Amino acid sequence: MTRTSDLIDVLVTDATPVRRLRLPATRAACWLLFAIAVMLFVGIAHGVRADLALKLHQPVFVIGMVAAMATAILAALGAFIASVPGWSRRWLLLPVPASLVWVVTIGYGCLTNWVTIGPEGISMGETARCFATLALVGTPLSLLTLVMLRHVVRLSPGPVMVVGSLAVAAMTAVALSILHPLDATAMILLWNFGVTTLYILLGGRYGQRLLGWVAPR
């Protein structure tokens, strides 16, 4: 029977160096820089909404944009912190205050402007462009989040993936608000609440499988 000391010596001899993860704040900053780069690329290719300058003078729109951006940043930071072994999962609650403000501004806009779509409604062309923006912004951010959180695959990743998905949804909502004139109508529920719910459900339901697919063996 192998003695404990001999076993330790064998394990130490055969051990390979492990690359330490970067600090959660550093990883969150890298994620945010990538998100901004994607939004700039899509914004240059698509162009911002024609009434953006006017909307930036409306407090509800500005507060909603800031709250959505804060939700994305805090959710990303909370997910990266909570993915570190030994750190408290309470960090996942970090985006809750900002997300509540975001939801309130959306609800207020819908209640006060829920019939402002106009006589011609929203054309299929604009809807198609919104879906394209959603895919161009949300898809790379989702894949990056998946890769950056792959190390949490064996540590009950469900809650972490849910918050990471919330970060992606909030950042996508920011892009949609800047590029498309669909806020303060029923469409805001589809794009903001719908996108958020979709990412959260997919992250919570398939997060472990997806993380297992990209995690190193």
Secondary structure, DSSP 8 states (H G I E B T S, - for coil): ---HHHHHHHHHHH---------HHHHHHHHHHHHHHHHHHHHHHH---TTHHHHTT-HHHHHHHHHHHHHHHHHHHHHHHHTSTTS-GGGGGTTHHHHHHHHHHHHHHHHHHTT-S-TT---HHHHHHHHHHHHHHHHHHHHHHHHHTGGGTTS--HHHHHHHHHHHHHHHHHHHHHH-S-TTSHHHIIIIIHHHHHHHHHHHHHHHHHHHHHS--
